[in-house]
Amino acid sequence: MIDIAFFSSEGELLVATTAYKEKKGIKVHLPYFQKYKADSFIDVKKPGHMSMCKGCHFQNNCPSKVEILKNLIQDENHYGYLNFVSFTSDGETQLLSQQSTYQYWLTKLGDILIDLQKSFGHYQPLKKRTLKAIPYILGDNFSHIHTTLKNIRNSASSIFITGETGTGKSLLAKYIHEHSLVQKGEFIEINCASIPESLFESELFGYEEGSFTGARKKGKLGYFELADKGTLFLDEITELPIHLQAKLLMTLQDGIIRRVGSTNFKKVNIRIIAATNRPLEELVKKGEFRADLYYRLNVIPLSLPPLRNRKEDLHDLVNTLMDKLQNRTGKFIRSYSPTYFELLQSYHWPGNIRELENVIEYSMIMENSMELSIASLPPYILESTQHTPQQNPANSLKQAEKELILQKLNEYGSDRAGKQKVADDLGISVRSLYRKIQTYTI
């Protein structure tokens, strides 16, 4: 038997035979598709063992015996992918021996699907989407940061990024590196708070064999040497003890390092990016951070605002995160209910974008429909937002409760047995559920 599956231009499984979904599920290995953009057939004769299968969860253990994939392209527009697949040895023989016949039917079926999508306008240009000039962590409302990032592309000056935990300082540092003169070099990230004081010099500058008890044979390269001709990202730099700050300053000023136990000096060429989540100016005033090191690092300052101060970017952030998390979660959810988004807006987000990403990932995994709803939110978000002052908190919570009951009724059914399951899920009595159904006129 030959099974069939149809995927969107972005690799989302839209329609498939029951056997296909049972054998392979809905999770898609996107590189399988993205590697091929030509209007052609792709013969997958060794599923799980080909270059396109690298990184797939079915790698080396694919249930498919053989596949023929058709890329649906017409007039420079991309309409998706159509796939014939066999999970049996008999089907494998049939598909390979009648390959031209199946290619013919892939073409015919593909033409029908293209015509249908043209009628509804569901396609995207073949040309790759232009990536945003700035990573999603910024959104479109921080023109001063956008301008600064464009201006520093051809510069090697030091950069200091400030912002609360989870605002995306590390992501921004990587972005700067990837769009700089040293992009071909290594990006080395160091969490300064995690380096024991006794190992600071050996970790940053390396050491020679026999320089201290426990030293590796042949010595070890330090972070500065590893980052030579690249970028060294010093995260949580304010956690360095004051006397170690002096040693770091000397290296930054001269660009010269010496391994522990060595008499030789080495010149390194490094782009320095530092970051902190603490109020730097206050630390300098208190004498907890050296003023000279601060001025040496703070040539180009960048400040990332907390998520609670940029709620206008929440729509774009949630949409971007849903796209980003599709492959990880195996879910292709593209929308969310108004109440779901309202609760996201009412939350304080102490963990900023990092916390938002965790919440969206949780919701996508827990959601049983094609739209994120409040039923899929982590419990702590629901508990927190119930006590968050809003313009109409009572109405918001009532709407959220009504939506949750509706979803559960759709899931379990509205008969007596279904309502019992709904009540059990909600942790209330059946009598309370009937009362709420009457109140909300469900």
C-alpha positions as CSV (number, residue, x, y, z in Angstrom):
1,M,0.0,0.0,0.0
2,I,1.2,3.5,-0.8
3,D,0.4,6.4,1.6
4,I,0.3,10.1,0.9
5,A,1.0,13.3,2.8
6,F,0.6,17.0,1.9
7,F,2.7,19.7,3.5
8,S,2.5,23.4,3.4
9,S,5.3,25.6,2.0
10,E,6.6,26.0,5.5
11,G,6.7,22.2,6.1
12,E,3.5,21.9,8.1
13,L,1.7,18.6,7.7
14,L,-1.8,19.5,6.4
15,V,-3.3,16.2,5.2
16,A,-2.2,12.6,5.4
17,T,-3.4,9.1,5.4
18,T,-4.1,7.5,8.8
19,A,-1.2,5.1,8.4
20,Y,1.2,8.0,7.7
21,K,0.1,9.8,10.9
22,E,0.3,6.7,12.9
23,K,3.8,5.8,11.7
24,K,5.4,9.3,11.5
25,G,3.1,11.6,13.5
26,I,2.8,15.3,12.7
27,K,6.3,16.3,13.7
28,V,8.3,17.3,10.6
29,H,12.0,17.5,10.1
30,L,12.1,20.9,8.3
31,P,15.6,20.5,6.8
32,Y,14.2,17.5,4.9
33,F,12.2,20.1,2.8
34,Q,14.2,23.3,3.1
35,K,17.2,21.7,1.4
36,Y,15.3,21.4,-1.9
37,K,13.7,24.4,-3.6
38,A,13.7,23.3,-7.3
39,D,10.5,22.2,-9.0
40,S,11.5,18.6,-9.0
41,F,11.0,15.1,-7.6
42,I,13.1,13.9,-4.7
43,D,13.7,10.2,-4.4
44,V,14.3,9.1,-0.8
45,K,15.5,5.5,-1.2
46,K,17.2,5.2,2.2
47,P,15.0,7.1,4.6
48,G,16.8,7.9,7.9
49,H,20.2,7.3,6.3
50,M,20.5,10.2,3.9
51,S,22.0,13.7,4.3
52,M,18.6,15.3,4.4
53,C,17.7,13.1,7.4
54,K,20.5,14.3,9.6
55,G,19.1,15.6,12.9
56,C,15.7,14.0,12.4
57,H,14.1,12.2,15.3
58,F,13.7,9.2,12.9
59,Q,17.4,9.2,11.9
60,N,18.7,5.6,11.5
61,N,15.2,4.3,12.6
62,C,12.8,5.7,10.0
63,P,9.6,3.7,9.5
64,S,9.5,4.6,5.7
65,K,10.9,2.1,3.2
66,V,11.0,4.6,0.3
67,E,9.5,8.0,-0.5
68,I,9.0,10.2,-3.5
69,L,8.6,13.9,-2.8
70,K,7.3,16.5,-5.2
71,N,8.1,20.2,-4.6
72,L,5.0,22.2,-5.7
73,I,6.3,25.3,-7.5
74,Q,4.6,27.4,-10.2
75,D,5.4,30.9,-11.5
76,E,8.0,31.4,-8.8
77,N,5.5,30.7,-6.0
78,H,5.8,27.9,-3.6
79,Y,2.7,25.9,-2.8
80,G,4.0,23.1,-0.6
81,Y,5.2,19.5,-0.8
82,L,3.4,16.3,-1.8
83,N,4.8,13.0,-0.7
84,F,4.2,9.3,-1.7
85,V,5.6,6.9,0.9
86,S,5.6,3.2,1.6
87,F,6.0,1.6,5.0
88,T,6.0,-2.0,3.7
89,S,8.4,-4.0,1.5
90,D,5.6,-4.8,-1.0
91,G,4.9,-1.1,-1.3
92,E,8.6,-0.3,-1.7
93,T,8.8,-2.7,-4.6
94,Q,5.6,-1.2,-6.1
95,L,6.8,2.4,-5.7
96,L,10.2,1.8,-7.2
97,S,9.0,-0.4,-10.1
98,Q,6.3,2.1,-11.1
99,Q,8.2,5.2,-10.2
100,S,7.3,7.1,-13.4
101,T,3.6,6.4,-12.8
102,Y,3.7,7.7,-9.3
103,Q,5.6,10.8,-10.4
104,Y,2.8,11.4,-13.0
105,W,0.2,11.2,-10.3
106,L,2.2,13.4,-7.9
107,T,2.3,16.0,-10.7
108,K,-1.5,15.7,-11.4
109,L,-2.4,15.9,-7.7
110,G,0.0,18.8,-7.2
111,D,-1.6,20.8,-10.0
112,I,-5.0,20.3,-8.3
113,L,-3.6,21.5,-5.0
114,I,-2.0,24.5,-6.6
115,D,-5.2,25.5,-8.3
116,L,-7.1,25.2,-5.0
117,Q,-4.5,27.3,-3.2
118,K,-4.6,29.9,-5.9
119,S,-8.3,30.2,-5.4
120,F,-7.8,31.0,-1.7
121,G,-4.4,32.8,-2.0
122,H,-2.6,30.3,0.2
123,Y,0.9,30.4,-1.0
124,Q,4.2,32.2,-0.5
125,P,6.8,33.5,-2.9
126,L,9.6,31.1,-3.7
127,K,12.3,33.6,-2.8
128,K,13.4,33.3,0.8
129,R,11.7,35.7,3.2
130,T,14.0,38.6,4.0
131,L,15.2,38.1,7.6
132,K,14.6,41.0,9.9
133,A,17.6,43.2,10.2
134,I,17.2,43.0,13.9
135,P,16.5,39.9,15.9
136,Y,13.0,39.3,17.3
137,I,14.1,40.3,20.8
138,L,13.9,43.9,19.9
139,G,10.7,44.3,17.9
140,D,10.2,47.3,15.7
141,N,9.8,50.0,18.4
142,F,13.4,50.6,19.3
143,S,14.7,52.7,16.4
144,H,17.7,54.0,18.4
145,I,18.9,50.4,19.0
146,H,18.2,49.5,15.3
147,T,20.3,52.5,14.2
148,T,23.1,51.7,16.5
149,L,23.4,48.1,15.4
150,K,23.6,49.2,11.8
151,N,26.3,51.7,12.6
152,I,28.5,49.3,14.5
153,R,28.7,46.6,11.8
154,N,32.1,47.7,10.6
155,S,33.4,48.7,14.0
156,A,35.5,46.6,16.5
157,S,34.7,48.9,19.4
158,S,33.7,47.4,22.8
159,I,30.0,47.1,23.5
160,F,28.2,47.0,26.9
161,I,24.7,45.5,27.0
162,T,22.5,46.1,30.0
163,G,19.1,44.6,30.8
164,E,17.2,42.4,33.2
165,T,17.6,38.6,33.2
166,G,15.9,37.1,30.2
167,T,15.7,40.2,28.0
168,G,18.0,38.6,25.4
169,K,21.4,40.0,26.1
170,S,23.2,36.8,24.9
171,L,21.1,36.6,21.8
172,L,21.9,40.2,20.9
173,A,25.6,39.6,21.5
174,K,25.5,36.7,19.1
175,Y,23.6,38.7,16.5
176,I,26.2,41.5,16.8
177,H,29.0,39.0,16.3
178,E,27.3,37.4,13.2
179,H,27.0,40.8,11.6
180,S,30.5,42.1,12.3
181,L,33.9,42.2,10.8
182,V,34.9,39.2,13.0
183,Q,32.0,37.0,12.1
184,K,34.3,34.3,10.7
185,G,36.0,34.0,14.1
186,E,34.7,32.2,17.2
187,F,32.0,33.6,19.5
188,I,33.1,32.6,23.0
189,E,30.6,33.3,25.8
190,I,31.8,33.4,29.5
191,N,29.6,33.7,32.5
192,C,31.9,35.6,34.8
193,A,29.9,34.6,37.9
194,S,30.5,30.9,37.2
195,I,34.3,31.1,37.2
196,P,35.9,30.3,40.6
197,E,38.2,33.1,41.7
198,S,41.1,30.7,42.0
199,L,40.7,29.6,38.3
200,F,40.0,33.0,36.8
201,E,43.5,33.6,35.3
202,S,43.9,30.0,34.0
203,E,40.4,30.0,32.5
204,L,40.7,33.3,30.7
205,F,44.4,33.2,29.7
206,G,45.2,29.5,29.7
207,Y,48.1,27.7,31.3
208,E,51.3,25.7,30.5
209,E,51.9,22.1,31.4
210,G,53.0,21.7,35.0
211,S,52.1,25.3,36.0
212,F,50.1,24.1,39.0
213,T,48.9,20.9,40.6
214,G,46.3,19.3,38.4
215,A,47.3,21.1,35.3
216,R,46.6,19.2,32.1
217,K,49.4,17.7,30.1
218,K,50.3,20.0,27.3
219,G,48.5,22.9,29.0
220,K,45.2,24.5,28.0
221,L,44.1,27.4,25.8
222,G,42.3,30.2,27.6
223,Y,39.1,31.9,26.5
224,F,41.1,34.9,25.1
225,E,43.1,32.7,22.8
226,L,40.0,30.7,21.7
227,A,38.3,34.0,20.8
228,D,41.2,35.4,18.9
229,K,40.0,37.1,15.7
230,G,36.4,36.7,17.0
231,T,34.2,37.9,19.8
232,L,34.5,37.4,23.6
233,F,31.2,37.9,25.4
234,L,31.6,38.6,29.1
235,D,28.2,38.0,30.6
236,E,27.5,39.1,34.2
237,I,30.8,41.0,34.2
238,T,29.8,42.9,37.4
239,E,30.1,39.7,39.4
240,L,33.9,39.8,39.0
241,P,35.8,40.6,42.3
242,I,37.4,44.0,42.2
243,H,41.0,42.8,42.1
244,L,40.2,40.5,39.2
245,Q,38.7,43.4,37.3
246,A,42.2,45.1,37.4
247,K,43.7,42.1,35.6
248,L,41.0,42.0,33.0
249,L,41.5,45.8,32.4
250,M,45.2,45.4,31.7
251,T,44.5,42.7,29.1
252,L,41.7,44.7,27.4
253,Q,44.0,47.8,27.2
254,D,47.0,46.1,25.7
255,G,45.4,43.1,23.9
256,I,48.3,41.0,25.2
257,I,47.9,37.8,27.2
258,R,50.3,35.5,29.0
259,R,49.4,31.9,30.0
260,V,49.8,31.0,33.6
261,G,53.3,29.4,34.0
262,S,54.6,30.9,30.7
263,T,57.1,33.7,30.1
264,N,55.9,34.3,26.6
265,F,53.4,37.0,25.6
266,K,50.8,36.8,22.8
267,K,48.9,39.5,21.0
268,V,45.2,38.8,20.5
269,N,42.6,40.6,18.3
270,I,39.2,40.3,20.0
271,R,35.9,42.1,19.9
272,I,34.7,42.5,23.5
273,I,31.0,42.5,24.4
274,A,30.1,42.7,28.0
275,A,26.7,42.5,29.7
276,T,25.1,42.8,33.1
277,N,21.6,42.8,34.7
278,R,22.7,45.1,37.5
279,P,22.7,49.0,37.7
280,L,26.2,49.6,36.6
281,E,26.5,53.3,37.4
282,E,25.4,52.6,41.0
283,L,28.1,49.9,41.3
284,V,30.7,52.3,40.1
285,K,29.6,54.9,42.7
286,K,29.7,52.3,45.5
287,G,33.2,51.2,44.4
288,E,32.1,47.7,43.5
289,F,33.0,48.1,39.9
290,R,36.1,49.8,38.6
291,A,35.3,53.1,36.9
292,D,38.3,52.7,34.4
293,L,37.0,49.2,33.4
294,Y,33.5,50.6,33.0
295,Y,34.7,53.3,30.6
296,R,36.9,50.8,28.7
297,L,33.9,48.6,28.1
298,N,31.2,51.1,27.7
299,V,32.2,52.5,24.4
300,I,28.9,51.6,22.8
301,P,26.1,51.1,25.4
302,L,23.0,49.2,24.5
303,S,20.1,48.8,26.9
304,L,17.4,46.1,26.5
305,P,14.0,47.1,28.1
306,P,12.0,44.6,30.2
307,L,9.1,42.9,28.5
308,R,6.6,44.5,30.8
309,N,7.6,47.9,29.3
310,R,7.1,46.8,25.7
311,K,3.7,45.0,25.7
312,E,3.1,46.5,22.2
313,D,5.7,43.9,20.9
314,L,3.9,41.0,22.5
315,H,1.9,40.0,19.3
316,D,5.1,39.9,17.2
317,L,7.0,38.0,19.9
318,V,4.3,35.4,20.4
319,N,4.0,34.8,16.6
320,T,7.8,34.5,16.2
321,L,8.1,32.1,19.1
322,M,5.3,29.9,17.8
323,D,7.2,29.6,14.5
324,K,10.5,29.0,16.3
325,L,9.1,26.3,18.5
326,Q,7.2,24.3,15.9
327,N,9.9,21.7,15.3
328,R,10.8,21.4,19.0
329,T,7.2,20.8,20.1
330,G,5.9,18.9,17.0
331,K,2.9,21.3,16.9
332,F,1.9,23.6,14.1
333,I,-0.2,26.1,15.9
334,R,-0.4,29.5,14.3
335,S,-3.1,31.4,16.4
336,Y,-4.3,32.1,19.9
337,S,-7.6,33.1,21.4
338,P,-8.3,36.7,22.4
339,T,-8.5,35.7,26.1
340,Y,-5.2,33.8,25.9
341,F,-3.5,36.9,24.6
342,E,-5.3,39.1,27.2
343,L,-3.9,37.1,30.0
344,L,-0.4,37.3,28.5
345,Q,-0.7,41.0,28.4
346,S,-1.9,41.2,32.0
347,Y,1.1,39.2,33.3
348,H,4.1,41.0,34.7
349,W,6.8,38.8,33.0
350,P,9.6,39.0,35.6
351,G,11.6,36.5,33.5
352,N,11.1,38.6,30.3
353,I,11.4,37.0,26.9
354,R,13.0,33.8,28.2
355,E,10.0,33.2,30.4
356,L,7.7,34.1,27.5
357,E,9.4,31.4,25.3
358,N,9.0,28.8,28.1
359,V,5.3,29.7,28.4
360,I,4.6,29.5,24.7
361,E,6.5,26.2,24.5
362,Y,4.4,24.8,27.4
363,S,1.2,26.0,25.8
364,M,2.0,24.5,22.4
365,I,2.8,21.1,24.0
366,M,-0.4,21.1,26.2
367,E,-2.8,22.5,23.6
368,N,-5.1,20.0,21.9
369,S,-6.5,22.3,19.3
370,M,-5.0,24.5,16.5
371,E,-5.4,27.6,18.6
372,L,-3.7,28.4,21.9
373,S,-6.3,28.9,24.7
374,I,-6.1,29.6,28.4
375,A,-6.5,25.9,29.1
376,S,-2.9,25.4,27.9
377,L,-1.4,28.2,30.0
378,P,0.8,27.2,32.9
379,P,-1.2,27.2,36.2
380,Y,1.1,29.9,37.7
381,I,0.2,32.3,34.9
382,L,-3.5,31.8,35.5
383,E,-3.1,32.2,39.3
384,S,-1.0,35.3,38.9
385,T,-3.2,37.1,36.4
386,Q,-6.3,36.5,38.6
387,H,-4.8,38.9,41.1
388,T,-3.3,41.4,38.6
389,P,-5.2,44.7,38.4
390,Q,-6.8,45.1,35.0
391,Q,-9.2,47.6,33.6
392,N,-12.1,45.1,33.9
393,P,-10.7,42.1,35.9
394,A,-14.0,40.5,36.7
395,N,-15.2,40.5,33.1
396,S,-11.8,39.2,31.9
397,L,-11.8,36.3,34.3
398,K,-15.5,35.4,33.5
399,Q,-14.7,35.4,29.8
400,A,-11.6,33.2,30.5
401,E,-13.7,30.8,32.6
402,K,-16.4,30.6,29.9
403,E,-13.9,29.9,27.2
404,L,-12.3,27.2,29.2
405,I,-15.7,25.5,29.9
406,L,-16.6,25.7,26.2
407,Q,-13.3,24.1,25.2
408,K,-13.7,21.3,27.7
409,L,-17.3,20.6,26.6
410,N,-16.1,20.5,23.0
411,E,-13.4,18.0,24.0
412,Y,-15.5,15.7,26.2
413,G,-19.0,16.3,24.9
414,S,-22.0,17.9,26.5
415,D,-23.8,14.8,27.6
416,R,-23.9,13.7,31.2
417,A,-20.7,11.7,31.1
418,G,-18.9,14.5,29.2
419,K,-19.9,17.1,31.8
420,Q,-18.7,14.8,34.6
421,K,-15.3,14.7,32.9
422,V,-15.3,18.5,32.4
423,A,-16.1,19.0,36.1
424,D,-13.3,16.6,37.1
425,D,-10.8,18.4,34.9
426,L,-11.8,21.8,36.4
427,G,-11.8,20.5,39.9
428,I,-15.4,21.5,40.6
429,S,-18.6,19.6,41.3
430,V,-21.0,18.8,38.5
431,R,-23.6,21.0,40.2
432,S,-21.2,23.9,40.1
433,L,-20.5,23.2,36.4
434,Y,-24.3,23.3,35.6
435,R,-24.6,26.6,37.5
436,K,-21.8,28.1,35.5
437,I,-23.2,26.8,32.2
438,Q,-26.5,28.5,33.1
439,T,-24.8,31.7,34.2
440,Y,-22.7,32.0,31.0
441,T,-25.7,30.8,28.8
442,I,-23.5,28.1,27.3
